[in-house]
Amino acid sequence: MMDFEKEFERQLRRRTGGGSTSAARAANKKAVAGAAARGQLHRERGSVVWGAIRVDSKKRQGRGAEALGQETVCEFLGQGSIGFEGRCAPVLLKRRGRDEAPPEGWTEDQVELQEMRDMVVQSRARGTWDAYARWWQTFSSYASSKGEQTHQWRRDSERDRQAMSHLLRRLVNTMRKQYAYGTVNMMVTAVARAAKDFGWPNPRDDDVLAAMLKGLAHLKGMNKKKQQAMLGEHVKAIMALRKRGGVTLVQWALLKAIVIVGWMAFLRVSEMLGGGKLKSGELKDGPSGLDVCDVTFVTDQGANNRLEVVVRSAKNDQAMEGHTTSVYADELEGEACAVQRLRDWMSLAQLKRSKGCTKGRLGCEDCGRKKCICDCTACGKMFRSVTHGKVQPHPMARSGLTRHLRALYARLEEDGVVPEGMAETVSGISLRAGGVTEAAAMGIERELLAGHGRWKSNSGPEQYDRQDKRKFKGVTAALQRSLQDHSEGKKRKR
């Protein structure tokens, strides 16, 4: 008997309340075999179906809400229709800060249910939910223009499931004329997430849709536009630039510090400056940026003077386990020494670790950790905004960093260090991409790159490595040595 038939037998026994006696097993086996002989078992989206029973043909019991009788995410969240209505923000439980008090009159059961719902919502970042909701709205509007009302779709309607699959194919075809592959793929991901949460099979299991996406990737390419990597020669030239009028001394010190530290520590913009703010003024979920007390100056004998930068949370560290990256001092290159440049900025901005620092205190009620990892209001942010020469308490804006980096590259264009037009291809991500690209070109192994950049797998640096030509210089040199060895061998034979 095939594996899925055994699974049918097991599910049939559970449904009918049949026992595990040999007679019951024989009866169930006979029933499934008869259904197979009559052609009542059929394949559908990677599963084998017999009436109301659905079994995954790859010996998986249907992920998530596809398993029969399982409560769907939509049902658990009290959402009656497909989509992401009211799911983007938690009600009681917050990622940072104190939890909200429940409204008056709520029973303990209501509070407990809402807390569990909040944990489901917290499984993804707020930005992810918002993106899913926007793309679902796009799909829903398209469906409405074709005469389908998605809010009226029912979970148990095969006709509605077929309509969603057909509409998704048509929307992919419509979008491919104007949008890149990555954008279309994001839309499909949002619709697939909505379908799975509603208890429907994953639309990506549709062979036709999968083939269409593969064809789109071949037609338009999968690579998105990548920002220019800040190479070592660029950093060296920036560190050698002199301050011009209109830029205060403290602002100039900030720019040099953020460039060299971000470049050498492979820092994301969000890890340095935070995720920014929503239109409502609330902080976005995710990293909140470096605090002054997240950076420690370690002074050892010899060449071991260094910075230890604690990244408390990152895009790939939603659980906020935290990682430490070390950047060593360069005594020979004072202008390009990350330790010295950061000291200069902190001295001019009068930043130091405060006596009232809360980082690491025991029993924090806000973050619920054994040692506090909350933002430190006593020490404040490390890379702060500077307005008219005055250091502000809030971090530099992400858009401000891009603007300053492009201004620096405009000066490099004037000096002939980089070609014209490169300034427009630079943004905050150029620091992380440049550090990875330069280190890879110098022969640093991928495992070390991943550890230094706090990636969870060794493949992480690949999307940041811009494949600088110097990286492959050793290949040519090795081939040349091989030719020389062969020539010397022939001479010895003569």
SEKOL-562683 format. One record per residue (C-alpha): residue in three letters; x, y, z. Coordinates in steps of 0.02 Angstrom, whole numbers, always signed. Layout:
<sites>
+---------+--------+--------+--------+
: residuo :      x :      y :      z :
+---------+--------+--------+--------+
:     ALA :      X :      Y :      Z :
...
+---------+--------+--------+--------+
</sites>
This chain:
<sites>
+---------+--------+--------+--------+
: residuo :      x :      y :      z :
+---------+--------+--------+--------+
:     MET :     +0 :     +0 :     +0 :
:     MET :    +66 :   +173 :    -43 :
:     ASP :   +116 :   +293 :    +96 :
:     PHE :    -30 :   +411 :    +68 :
:     GLU :   -152 :   +264 :    +74 :
:     LYS :    -83 :   +218 :   +245 :
:     GLU :   -113 :   +397 :   +298 :
:     PHE :   -291 :   +388 :   +230 :
:     GLU :   -319 :   +232 :   +333 :
:     ARG :   -257 :   +319 :   +490 :
:     GLN :   -365 :   +473 :   +461 :
:     LEU :   -517 :   +365 :   +422 :
:     ARG :   -494 :   +273 :   +586 :
:     ARG :   -488 :   +438 :   +680 :
:     ARG :   -642 :   +507 :   +591 :
:     THR :   -751 :   +354 :   +616 :
:     GLY :   -691 :   +319 :   +792 :
:     GLY :   -631 :   +149 :   +735 :
:     GLY :   -517 :    +53 :   +850 :
:     SER :   -344 :    -14 :   +817 :
:     THR :   -397 :   -197 :   +811 :
:     SER :   -343 :   -302 :   +665 :
:     ALA :   -524 :   -313 :   +605 :
:     ALA :   -543 :   -122 :   +605 :
:     ARG :   -378 :    -98 :   +516 :
:     ALA :   -426 :   -228 :   +386 :
:     ALA :   -594 :   -141 :   +356 :
:     ASN :   -512 :    +28 :   +334 :
:     LYS :   -380 :    -44 :   +221 :
:     LYS :   -515 :   -122 :   +114 :
:     ALA :   -612 :    +42 :   +106 :
:     VAL :   -459 :   +142 :    +49 :
:     ALA :   -408 :     +8 :    -77 :
:     GLY :   -586 :     +8 :   -148 :
:     ALA :   -584 :   +197 :   -164 :
:     ALA :   -418 :   +187 :   -256 :
:     ALA :   -485 :    +52 :   -372 :
:     ARG :   -640 :   +155 :   -412 :
:     GLY :   -531 :   +306 :   -453 :
:     GLN :   -598 :   +408 :   -307 :
:     LEU :   -423 :   +457 :   -251 :
:     HIS :   -359 :   +603 :   -352 :
:     ARG :   -214 :   +723 :   -343 :
:     GLU :   -243 :   +907 :   -312 :
:     ARG :   -107 :  +1038 :   -282 :
:     GLY :    +22 :   +917 :   -219 :
:     SER :   -102 :   +822 :   -109 :
:     VAL :   -208 :   +665 :   -129 :
:     VAL :   -394 :   +691 :    -95 :
:     TRP :   -533 :   +568 :    -54 :
:     GLY :   -695 :   +658 :    -18 :
:     ALA :   -664 :   +771 :   +132 :
:     ILE :   -497 :   +691 :   +177 :
:     ARG :   -339 :   +772 :   +109 :
:     VAL :   -166 :   +698 :   +130 :
:     ASP :     -4 :   +775 :    +68 :
:     SER :    +73 :   +660 :    -62 :
:     LYS :   +249 :   +699 :     +1 :
:     LYS :   +210 :   +617 :   +169 :
:     ARG :   +184 :   +787 :   +250 :
:     GLN :    +21 :   +805 :   +344 :
:     GLY :    -28 :   +967 :   +260 :
:     ARG :    +61 :  +1118 :   +333 :
:     GLY :    -34 :  +1242 :   +439 :
:     ALA :   -218 :  +1262 :   +408 :
:     GLU :   -227 :  +1132 :   +269 :
:     ALA :   -242 :   +992 :   +397 :
:     LEU :   -426 :   +949 :   +413 :
:     GLY :   -511 :  +1012 :   +569 :
:     GLN :   -368 :  +1127 :   +619 :
:     GLU :   -410 :  +1305 :   +670 :
:     THR :   -345 :  +1429 :   +544 :
:     VAL :   -248 :  +1587 :   +587 :
:     CYS :   -392 :  +1693 :   +523 :
:     GLU :   -515 :  +1601 :   +634 :
:     PHE :   -402 :  +1615 :   +786 :
:     LEU :   -384 :  +1802 :   +760 :
:     GLY :   -572 :  +1821 :   +744 :
:     GLN :   -559 :  +1868 :   +561 :
:     GLY :   -703 :  +1802 :   +459 :
:     SER :   -638 :  +1840 :   +285 :
:     ILE :   -476 :  +1813 :   +191 :
:     GLY :   -345 :  +1951 :   +200 :
:     PHE :   -254 :  +2049 :   +335 :
:     GLU :   -392 :  +2158 :   +406 :
:     GLY :   -343 :  +2226 :   +578 :
:     ARG :   -196 :  +2107 :   +596 :
:     CYS :    -48 :  +2225 :   +580 :
:     ALA :    -38 :  +2290 :   +758 :
:     PRO :    -50 :  +2199 :   +926 :
:     VAL :   -175 :  +2259 :  +1055 :
:     LEU :    -94 :  +2221 :  +1223 :
:     LEU :    +81 :  +2151 :  +1201 :
:     LYS :   +217 :  +2268 :  +1137 :
:     ARG :   +389 :  +2226 :  +1070 :
:     ARG :   +469 :  +2368 :  +1166 :
:     GLY :   +403 :  +2460 :  +1316 :
:     ARG :   +268 :  +2414 :  +1441 :
:     ASP :   +118 :  +2312 :  +1386 :
:     GLU :    -51 :  +2398 :  +1374 :
:     ALA :   -176 :  +2373 :  +1515 :
:     PRO :   -334 :  +2281 :  +1457 :
:     PRO :   -494 :  +2385 :  +1445 :
:     GLU :   -611 :  +2387 :  +1592 :
:     GLY :   -735 :  +2246 :  +1598 :
:     TRP :   -625 :  +2119 :  +1510 :
:     THR :   -629 :  +1947 :  +1588 :
:     GLU :   -472 :  +1843 :  +1617 :
:     ASP :   -520 :  +1732 :  +1471 :
:     GLN :   -535 :  +1883 :  +1356 :
:     VAL :   -366 :  +1949 :  +1411 :
:     GLU :   -284 :  +1779 :  +1389 :
:     LEU :   -359 :  +1758 :  +1215 :
:     GLN :   -301 :  +1932 :  +1162 :
:     GLU :   -126 :  +1899 :  +1227 :
:     MET :   -116 :  +1739 :  +1124 :
:     ARG :   -180 :  +1833 :   +972 :
:     ASP :    -47 :  +1966 :  +1000 :
:     MET :    +89 :  +1833 :  +1001 :
:     VAL :    +28 :  +1774 :   +831 :
:     VAL :    +37 :  +1953 :   +767 :
:     GLN :   +211 :  +1974 :   +842 :
:     SER :   +273 :  +1824 :   +742 :
:     ARG :   +312 :  +1947 :   +603 :
:     ALA :   +376 :  +2124 :   +603 :
:     ARG :   +251 :  +2265 :   +585 :
:     GLY :   +329 :  +2312 :   +417 :
:     THR :   +300 :  +2136 :   +351 :
:     TRP :   +116 :  +2139 :   +400 :
:     ASP :    +96 :  +2312 :   +323 :
:     ALA :   +176 :  +2255 :   +160 :
:     TYR :    +65 :  +2100 :   +153 :
:     ALA :    -89 :  +2206 :   +186 :
:     ARG :    -46 :  +2330 :    +46 :
:     TRP :    -16 :  +2192 :    -81 :
:     TRP :   -174 :  +2101 :    -30 :
:     GLN :   -270 :  +2263 :    -56 :
:     THR :   -195 :  +2273 :   -230 :
:     PHE :   -248 :  +2095 :   -267 :
:     SER :   -421 :  +2123 :   -192 :
:     SER :   -448 :  +2279 :   -297 :
:     TYR :   -395 :  +2186 :   -454 :
:     ALA :   -515 :  +2044 :   -410 :
:     SER :   -655 :  +2171 :   -386 :
:     SER :   -622 :  +2243 :   -558 :
:     LYS :   -648 :  +2067 :   -628 :
:     GLY :   -812 :  +2044 :   -535 :
:     GLU :   -745 :  +1947 :   -382 :
:     GLN :   -773 :  +2006 :   -204 :
:     THR :   -636 :  +1929 :    -97 :
:     HIS :   -723 :  +1971 :    +68 :
:     GLN :   -864 :  +1854 :    +15 :
:     TRP :   -751 :  +1704 :    -17 :
:     ARG :   -783 :  +1552 :    +92 :
:     ARG :   -654 :  +1431 :   +154 :
:     ASP :   -752 :  +1276 :   +103 :
:     SER :   -788 :  +1339 :    -74 :
:     GLU :   -685 :  +1252 :   -208 :
:     ARG :   -752 :  +1377 :   -333 :
:     ASP :   -679 :  +1523 :   -233 :
:     ARG :   -510 :  +1437 :   -219 :
:     GLN :   -506 :  +1410 :   -407 :
:     ALA :   -555 :  +1593 :   -434 :
:     MET :   -409 :  +1652 :   -325 :
:     SER :   -286 :  +1543 :   -420 :
:     HIS :   -349 :  +1602 :   -588 :
:     LEU :   -348 :  +1786 :   -536 :
:     LEU :   -172 :  +1771 :   -467 :
:     ARG :   -109 :  +1706 :   -633 :
:     ARG :   -194 :  +1849 :   -726 :
:     LEU :   -124 :  +1981 :   -607 :
:     VAL :    +52 :  +1911 :   -626 :
:     ASN :    +32 :  +1928 :   -814 :
:     THR :    -33 :  +2106 :   -796 :
:     MET :   +106 :  +2161 :   -679 :
:     ARG :   +249 :  +2086 :   -779 :
:     LYS :   +234 :  +2224 :   -910 :
:     GLN :   +278 :  +2361 :   -786 :
:     TYR :   +358 :  +2283 :   -631 :
:     ALA :   +518 :  +2189 :   -593 :
:     TYR :   +518 :  +2005 :   -547 :
:     GLY :   +550 :  +2042 :   -362 :
:     THR :   +397 :  +2155 :   -351 :
:     VAL :   +283 :  +2026 :   -432 :
:     ASN :   +355 :  +1891 :   -319 :
:     MET :   +317 :  +1995 :   -164 :
:     MET :   +135 :  +2012 :   -219 :
:     VAL :   +123 :  +1824 :   -243 :
:     THR :   +200 :  +1796 :    -71 :
:     ALA :    +70 :  +1909 :    +11 :
:     VAL :    -75 :  +1820 :    -75 :
:     ALA :     -1 :  +1650 :    -30 :
:     ARG :    +13 :  +1702 :   +152 :
:     ALA :   -168 :  +1760 :   +154 :
:     ALA :   -227 :  +1597 :    +75 :
:     LYS :   -131 :  +1487 :   +197 :
:     ASP :   -194 :  +1585 :   +347 :
:     PHE :   -371 :  +1564 :   +279 :
:     GLY :   -349 :  +1376 :   +273 :
:     TRP :   -323 :  +1358 :    +86 :
:     PRO :   -176 :  +1268 :     +2 :
:     ASN :    -23 :  +1371 :    -44 :
:     PRO :    -53 :  +1450 :   -216 :
:     ARG :   +131 :  +1425 :   -254 :
:     ASP :    +94 :  +1238 :   -268 :
:     ASP :     +3 :  +1280 :   -430 :
:     ASP :   +119 :  +1213 :   -565 :
:     VAL :    +58 :  +1341 :   -693 :
:     LEU :    +91 :  +1489 :   -577 :
:     ALA :   +263 :  +1420 :   -530 :
:     ALA :   +307 :  +1403 :   -715 :
:     MET :   +246 :  +1580 :   -750 :
:     LEU :   +357 :  +1651 :   -612 :
:     LYS :   +505 :  +1553 :   -677 :
:     GLY :   +473 :  +1617 :   -852 :
:     LEU :   +460 :  +1796 :   -786 :
:     ALA :   +628 :  +1775 :   -699 :
:     HIS :   +704 :  +1720 :   -864 :
:     LEU :   +624 :  +1864 :   -960 :
:     LYS :   +666 :  +2007 :   -842 :
:     GLY :   +803 :  +1937 :   -732 :
:     MET :   +798 :  +1916 :   -543 :
:     ASN :   +935 :  +2038 :   -493 :
:     LYS :   +872 :  +2203 :   -426 :
:     LYS :   +972 :  +2363 :   -440 :
:     LYS :  +1111 :  +2357 :   -311 :
:     GLN :  +1184 :  +2509 :   -228 :
:     GLN :  +1365 :  +2554 :   -258 :
:     ALA :  +1487 :  +2471 :   -137 :
:     MET :  +1602 :  +2591 :    -45 :
:     LEU :  +1773 :  +2517 :    -85 :
:     GLY :  +1932 :  +2540 :    +15 :
:     GLU :  +2001 :  +2672 :   -103 :
:     HIS :  +1840 :  +2772 :    -83 :
:     VAL :  +1848 :  +2764 :   +106 :
:     LYS :  +2031 :  +2815 :   +104 :
:     ALA :  +1991 :  +2965 :     -6 :
:     ILE :  +1842 :  +3016 :   +103 :
:     MET :  +1948 :  +3008 :   +261 :
:     ALA :  +2077 :  +3121 :   +177 :
:     LEU :  +1948 :  +3254 :   +128 :
:     ARG :  +1954 :  +3421 :   +219 :
:     LYS :  +1805 :  +3507 :   +295 :
:     ARG :  +1722 :  +3637 :   +187 :
:     GLY :  +1620 :  +3789 :   +231 :
:     GLY :  +1441 :  +3756 :   +281 :
:     VAL :  +1488 :  +3599 :   +377 :
:     THR :  +1523 :  +3617 :   +563 :
:     LEU :  +1669 :  +3530 :   +647 :
:     VAL :  +1555 :  +3416 :   +749 :
:     GLN :  +1455 :  +3367 :   +595 :
:     TRP :  +1615 :  +3327 :   +500 :
:     ALA :  +1675 :  +3217 :   +644 :
:     LEU :  +1506 :  +3126 :   +643 :
:     LEU :  +1516 :  +3090 :   +456 :
:     LYS :  +1693 :  +3019 :   +466 :
:     ALA :  +1649 :  +2913 :   +618 :
:     ILE :  +1491 :  +2839 :   +543 :
:     VAL :  +1578 :  +2801 :   +377 :
:     ILE :  +1730 :  +2711 :   +449 :
:     VAL :  +1638 :  +2619 :   +589 :
:     GLY :  +1492 :  +2567 :   +479 :
:     TRP :  +1611 :  +2510 :   +342 :
:     MET :  +1727 :  +2410 :   +454 :
:     ALA :  +1591 :  +2331 :   +563 :
:     PHE :  +1478 :  +2286 :   +415 :
:     LEU :  +1335 :  +2380 :   +499 :
:     ARG :  +1161 :  +2393 :   +425 :
:     VAL :  +1085 :  +2566 :   +423 :
:     SER :   +949 :  +2507 :   +543 :
:     GLU :  +1081 :  +2441 :   +663 :
:     MET :  +1166 :  +2611 :   +666 :
:     LEU :  +1018 :  +2730 :   +660 :
:     GLY :   +864 :  +2624 :   +693 :
:     GLY :   +716 :  +2585 :   +582 :
:     GLY :   +647 :  +2761 :   +578 :
:     LYS :   +470 :  +2816 :   +617 :
:     LEU :   +296 :  +2783 :   +550 :
:     LYS :   +187 :  +2926 :   +487 :
:     SER :   +100 :  +2922 :   +656 :
:     GLY :   +266 :  +2962 :   +741 :
:     GLU :   +285 :  +2789 :   +819 :
:     LEU :   +452 :  +2699 :   +804 :
:     LYS :   +454 :  +2559 :   +677 :
:     ASP :   +478 :  +2382 :   +738 :
:     GLY :   +653 :  +2312 :   +725 :
:     PRO :   +825 :  +2379 :   +773 :
:     SER :   +823 :  +2544 :   +866 :
:     GLY :  +1002 :  +2596 :   +827 :
:     LEU :  +1163 :  +2601 :   +927 :
:     ASP :  +1165 :  +2678 :  +1100 :
:     VAL :  +1322 :  +2755 :  +1172 :
:     CYS :  +1333 :  +2611 :  +1296 :
:     ASP :  +1325 :  +2483 :  +1155 :
:     VAL :  +1505 :  +2527 :  +1109 :
:     THR :  +1652 :  +2485 :  +1222 :
:     PHE :  +1831 :  +2543 :  +1200 :
:     VAL :  +1948 :  +2400 :  +1246 :
:     THR :  +2129 :  +2447 :  +1281 :
:     ASP :  +2255 :  +2304 :  +1282 :
:     GLN :  +2442 :  +2297 :  +1261 :
:     GLY :  +2508 :  +2287 :  +1085 :
:     ALA :  +2395 :  +2300 :   +934 :
:     ASN :  +2236 :  +2240 :  +1021 :
:     ASN :  +2155 :  +2410 :  +1052 :
:     ARG :  +1981 :  +2394 :   +981 :
:     LEU :  +1797 :  +2438 :   +980 :
:     GLU :  +1671 :  +2307 :  +1035 :
:     VAL :  +1504 :  +2350 :   +956 :
:     VAL :  +1351 :  +2262 :  +1028 :
:     VAL :  +1211 :  +2249 :   +900 :
:     ARG :  +1062 :  +2214 :  +1013 :
:     SER :   +938 :  +2176 :   +875 :
:     ALA :   +945 :  +2158 :   +687 :
:     LYS :   +839 :  +2116 :   +537 :
:     ASN :   +888 :  +1933 :   +555 :
:     ASP :   +880 :  +1938 :   +746 :
:     GLN :   +699 :  +1973 :   +790 :
:     ALA :   +721 :  +1880 :   +956 :
:     MET :   +853 :  +2011 :  +1003 :
:     GLU :   +985 :  +1887 :  +1058 :
:     GLY :  +1120 :  +2014 :  +1014 :
:     HIS :  +1293 :  +1996 :   +936 :
:     THR :  +1460 :  +2081 :   +964 :
:     THR :  +1575 :  +2137 :   +824 :
:     SER :  +1754 :  +2194 :   +856 :
:     VAL :  +1844 :  +2329 :   +755 :
:     TYR :  +2029 :  +2346 :   +791 :
:     ALA :  +2128 :  +2508 :   +795 :
:     ASP :  +2248 :  +2554 :   +655 :
:     GLU :  +2394 :  +2647 :   +733 :
:     LEU :  +2479 :  +2675 :   +564 :
:     GLU :  +2327 :  +2751 :   +478 :
:     GLY :  +2267 :  +2882 :   +600 :
:     GLU :  +2144 :  +2962 :   +478 :
:     ALA :  +2064 :  +2794 :   +439 :
:     CYS :  +2068 :  +2723 :   +617 :
:     ALA :  +1890 :  +2681 :   +671 :
:     VAL :  +1936 :  +2690 :   +856 :
:     GLN :  +2010 :  +2864 :   +841 :
:     ARG :  +1872 :  +2932 :   +729 :
:     LEU :  +1738 :  +2874 :   +852 :
:     ARG :  +1832 :  +2949 :   +999 :
:     ASP :  +1842 :  +3116 :   +907 :
:     TRP :  +1654 :  +3117 :   +874 :
:     MET :  +1610 :  +3070 :  +1053 :
:     SER :  +1727 :  +3203 :  +1122 :
:     LEU :  +1656 :  +3343 :  +1015 :
:     ALA :  +1477 :  +3288 :  +1045 :
:     GLN :  +1512 :  +3262 :  +1231 :
:     LEU :  +1447 :  +3084 :  +1230 :
:     LYS :  +1495 :  +2959 :  +1363 :
:     ARG :  +1423 :  +2817 :  +1462 :
:     SER :  +1313 :  +2890 :  +1599 :
:     LYS :  +1311 :  +2837 :  +1781 :
:     GLY :  +1125 :  +2806 :  +1764 :
:     CYS :  +1150 :  +2683 :  +1620 :
:     THR :  +1014 :  +2550 :  +1621 :
:     LYS :  +1097 :  +2430 :  +1499 :
:     GLY :  +1122 :  +2261 :  +1579 :
:     ARG :  +1025 :  +2295 :  +1738 :
:     LEU :   +946 :  +2143 :  +1816 :
:     GLY :   +759 :  +2105 :  +1813 :
:     CYS :   +699 :  +2231 :  +1684 :
:     GLU :   +509 :  +2233 :  +1676 :
:     ASP :   +502 :  +2321 :  +1508 :
:     CYS :   +598 :  +2196 :  +1400 :
:     GLY :   +571 :  +2047 :  +1516 :
:     ARG :   +754 :  +1991 :  +1501 :
:     LYS :   +870 :  +1939 :  +1639 :
:     LYS :   +982 :  +2083 :  +1586 :
:     CYS :   +904 :  +2239 :  +1512 :
:     ILE :   +923 :  +2266 :  +1325 :
:     CYS :   +805 :  +2415 :  +1312 :
:     ASP :   +858 :  +2581 :  +1236 :
:     CYS :   +959 :  +2675 :  +1365 :
:     THR :   +882 :  +2846 :  +1395 :
:     ALA :  +1026 :  +2896 :  +1510 :
:     CYS :  +1166 :  +2870 :  +1382 :
:     GLY :  +1066 :  +2907 :  +1226 :
:     LYS :  +1101 :  +2869 :  +1044 :
:     MET :  +1276 :  +2857 :   +971 :
:     PHE :  +1255 :  +2930 :   +796 :
:     ARG :  +1145 :  +3083 :   +824 :
:     SER :  +1074 :  +3216 :   +714 :
:     VAL :  +1171 :  +3380 :   +708 :
:     THR :  +1072 :  +3538 :   +669 :
:     HIS :  +1161 :  +3707 :   +652 :
:     GLY :  +1309 :  +3637 :   +748 :
:     LYS :  +1203 :  +3574 :   +893 :
:     VAL :  +1196 :  +3390 :   +934 :
:     GLN :  +1015 :  +3329 :   +949 :
:     PRO :   +957 :  +3186 :  +1061 :
:     HIS :   +877 :  +3087 :   +917 :
:     PRO :   +975 :  +2984 :   +792 :
:     MET :  +1023 :  +3045 :   +619 :
:     ALA :   +885 :  +3014 :   +491 :
:     ARG :   +915 :  +2874 :   +367 :
:     SER :   +880 :  +2992 :   +223 :
:     GLY :  +1005 :  +3114 :   +300 :
:     LEU :  +1141 :  +2982 :   +295 :
:     THR :  +1109 :  +2949 :   +110 :
:     ARG :  +1113 :  +3136 :    +73 :
:     HIS :  +1280 :  +3159 :   +163 :
:     LEU :  +1359 :  +3007 :    +79 :
:     ARG :  +1308 :  +3070 :    -92 :
:     ALA :  +1383 :  +3240 :    -51 :
:     LEU :  +1548 :  +3156 :     -5 :
:     TYR :  +1547 :  +3057 :   -168 :
:     ALA :  +1510 :  +3216 :   -265 :
:     ARG :  +1674 :  +3284 :   -198 :
:     LEU :  +1762 :  +3124 :   -250 :
:     GLU :  +1691 :  +3148 :   -424 :
:     GLU :  +1763 :  +3325 :   -427 :
:     ASP :  +1934 :  +3256 :   -379 :
:     GLY :  +1925 :  +3120 :   -512 :
:     VAL :  +1931 :  +2978 :   -386 :
:     VAL :  +1768 :  +2902 :   -448 :
:     PRO :  +1677 :  +2919 :   -615 :
:     GLU :  +1539 :  +3047 :   -637 :
:     GLY :  +1366 :  +2989 :   -588 :
:     MET :  +1422 :  +2867 :   -454 :
:     ALA :  +1358 :  +2981 :   -315 :
:     GLU :  +1178 :  +2944 :   -366 :
:     THR :  +1206 :  +2757 :   -339 :
:     VAL :  +1263 :  +2775 :   -158 :
:     SER :  +1157 :  +2751 :     -1 :
:     GLY :  +1179 :  +2689 :   +177 :
:     ILE :  +1189 :  +2509 :   +118 :
:     SER :  +1349 :  +2554 :    +25 :
:     LEU :  +1443 :  +2546 :   +190 :
:     ARG :  +1398 :  +2364 :   +227 :
:     ALA :  +1413 :  +2311 :    +45 :
:     GLY :  +1580 :  +2400 :    +29 :
:     GLY :  +1654 :  +2320 :   +183 :
:     VAL :  +1604 :  +2146 :   +125 :
:     THR :  +1664 :  +2175 :    -54 :
:     GLU :  +1833 :  +2244 :     +2 :
:     ALA :  +1863 :  +2104 :   +128 :
:     ALA :  +1815 :  +1971 :     -1 :
:     ALA :  +1934 :  +2050 :   -127 :
:     MET :  +2073 :  +2036 :     +2 :
:     GLY :  +2043 :  +1849 :    +16 :
:     ILE :  +1944 :  +1840 :   +179 :
:     GLU :  +1847 :  +1677 :   +185 :
:     ARG :  +1658 :  +1677 :   +178 :
:     GLU :  +1643 :  +1600 :   +351 :
:     LEU :  +1738 :  +1747 :   +428 :
:     LEU :  +1636 :  +1872 :   +328 :
:     ALA :  +1474 :  +1794 :   +391 :
:     GLY :  +1533 :  +1795 :   +572 :
:     HIS :  +1594 :  +1975 :   +566 :
:     GLY :  +1434 :  +2033 :   +481 :
:     ARG :  +1321 :  +1935 :   +601 :
:     TRP :  +1242 :  +1827 :   +466 :
:     LYS :  +1167 :  +1662 :   +520 :
:     SER :  +1235 :  +1565 :   +371 :
:     ASN :  +1392 :  +1576 :   +268 :
:     SER :  +1289 :  +1618 :   +114 :
:     GLY :  +1232 :  +1783 :   +191 :
:     PRO :  +1374 :  +1893 :   +123 :
:     GLU :  +1339 :  +1839 :    -57 :
:     GLN :  +1205 :  +1970 :    -90 :
:     TYR :  +1322 :  +2109 :    -28 :
:     ASP :  +1481 :  +2053 :   -116 :
:     ARG :  +1492 :  +2154 :   -278 :
:     GLN :  +1626 :  +2035 :   -346 :
:     ASP :  +1769 :  +2160 :   -362 :
:     LYS :  +1892 :  +2111 :   -499 :
:     ARG :  +2038 :  +2105 :   -378 :
:     LYS :  +1956 :  +1953 :   -300 :
:     PHE :  +2000 :  +1851 :   -454 :
:     LYS :  +2176 :  +1914 :   -477 :
:     GLY :  +2243 :  +1760 :   -389 :
:     VAL :  +2163 :  +1647 :   -520 :
:     THR :  +2264 :  +1727 :   -659 :
:     ALA :  +2422 :  +1724 :   -553 :
:     ALA :  +2398 :  +1538 :   -516 :
:     LEU :  +2376 :  +1498 :   -701 :
:     GLN :  +2531 :  +1599 :   -744 :
:     ARG :  +2632 :  +1505 :   -612 :
:     SER :  +2568 :  +1342 :   -686 :
:     LEU :  +2634 :  +1392 :   -859 :
:     GLN :  +2802 :  +1439 :   -784 :
:     ASP :  +2813 :  +1272 :   -694 :
:     HIS :  +2778 :  +1179 :   -857 :
:     SER :  +2912 :  +1281 :   -948 :
:     GLU :  +3042 :  +1244 :   -814 :
:     GLY :  +2996 :  +1059 :   -821 :
:     LYS :  +3029 :  +1051 :  -1008 :
:     LYS :  +3198 :  +1136 :   -986 :
:     ARG :  +3250 :  +1010 :   -854 :
:     LYS :  +3203 :   +866 :   -971 :
:     ARG :  +3315 :   +937 :  -1108 :
+---------+--------+--------+--------+
</sites>
